[in-house]
Amino acid sequence: MGLGKTVQVIAFLAHLKETGQARGTHLIVVPASTLDNWSSELARWCPALRVSKYYGHPEERRQLRIHYSRGLDDIDVVLTTYTMVNSCPEERKMFRITPMHYVIYDEAHMLKNMSTQRYDNLLKIKSKHRLLLTGTPLQNNLLELMSLLCFVMPHMFSGKTEDLKSLFQKNSKSKTTKKAEGKDDDELPFEQSQITQAKRIMKPFVLRRLKRDVLQDLPKKTNHRELCAMSERQGMLYKELIAGFAATDGTIRATTEQSGMAMMMDMRKLANHPLLLRYHYVDSTVRQIAARLARDPGYKEKNEQYAWEDLMCLSDFQIHQLTLQHNCIRSFGLPDHLILDSGKFQKLDEMLPRLKAGGHRVLVFSQFTMMLDILEPYLTIRRHRYLRLDGSTAVTDRQELIDQYNNEDIFVFLLSTKAGGLGINLTAADTVIIHDIDFNPYNDKQAEDRCHRMGQTRPVTIYRLLSCGTIEEGIYQVAQEKLTLEKHVTGDDENDKAEQKNVVRLLSAALGLTSPSK
């Protein structure tokens, strides 16, 4: 991550063109957030490569397909996104029958699950060679690594996928058995055998570069875990939520309406900010808001009962957003003190002024776009200048925002972990704040390396915010366990059974039934 994979690939394609070894057009498949960056880097490093960007509205793409059907002799590289390749049957057919020389998949860990439709469709793209680029080939388990190898060499592994699944899925069962016997996972001979086999299988197909080997002058990166005490109101609401989930017999109370996963999500939301759930707007207040909205010509729903039912599904902050859009309910808007009422915001109140005074610039990542929605008024109240990028940001606008942040003196960049954590360059910042951690620690690692990469000249500091005494502490522990596997091996999508066990374990720990380490 941040080691120049893009430039390496461009140099390789330039070499093929220069030496006459290119046997046709190449295809580069990238996440939407990096499309413009790839386009600009290709133009910057090898303008002689004739690049066609396959992206745009359906009619624009239809015209491109007509052009491609006449031949690709005038095109060296077709640049497109994972979404475009799978968008419609016509596009899937075009890429299935159009011969390509090299097909390059950027952020290839998106292919980690061999059971998905995306994996199957991308596997059918007609190509002579495949090249996968990723900074995090192994994220949750060894099977994901094998998925990438099966993709890059399908003929070699054809017919062996079930054997590989069987071999590398035994990990969870072995762990459970050994833990029951009280043995340390690190000493399991079966697990060590798996790791050894994985290393041997992958060695001929992997070219690995480490920052310590190729970027010896890269500034130091320091990680901090910041424990945040919840605000008084937030802590009280969290205890009430836990009490509602814990049954009287000491078990987890899950119903058809409230699954274990939904319960865990509510706990995660409340650990981040009370406004992600609905507490401020009580039922009677929602009734009043629904009555006014039903009479508002600008509101879609004219039936008061239906309007009320719609509002009952919204969080406090979503209702607050409606009050900003409709004058008839403007008086019901949230006061500033409720927006500021969060343990993590209190921690940010300590950190941000200090970072600003020290001349630092900050990237703030969150998995929840609604959390970014709440962070925006928080930063406005505290008078911090900011930009925002998430999955809803138009692809055509993303590179402009990135360039604006890199070129202007803007203190904070708000990013969603998924959209803002892949392949983009934000070396103008030197501080990353992970507002809420991911189950998959490699999503967070991708995010933090947006600024700790080639071109960074200052030491980088990473802060992970964890709410004390909440389910987040258990999530952090699960994430650390996943990180240990990569250390042994590499010298969404998840494994369902393992993830289900993690959910049960975390819920039990959060409800005080067990320790998170068990």
Secondary structure by P-SEA (a helix, b strand, c coil): ccccaaaaaaaaaaaaaaacccccbbbbbbcccaaaaaaaaaaacccccccccccccaaaaaaaaaaaaaccccccbbbbccccccccaaaaaaaacccccbbbbcccccccccccaaaaaaaaccccbbbbbccccccccaaaaaaaaaaacccccccaaaaaaaaaaaaaaaaaaaaaacccccccaaaaaaaaaaaaaacccccccccccccccccbbbbbbbbbbccaaaaaaaaaaaaaaccccccccccccccaaaaaaaaaaaacccccccccccaaaaaaaaaaaaaccccccccaaaaaaaaaaccaaaaaaaaaacccccccccccccccccaaaaaaaacaaaaaaabbbbbbbbccaaaaaaaaaaaaaaccccccccccccccaaaaaaaaaacccccbbbbcccccccccccccccbbbcccccccaaaaaaaaaccccccccbbbbbbbbbccccaaaaaaaaaaaaaaaaaaccccccaaaaaaaaaaaaaaaaaccccccc
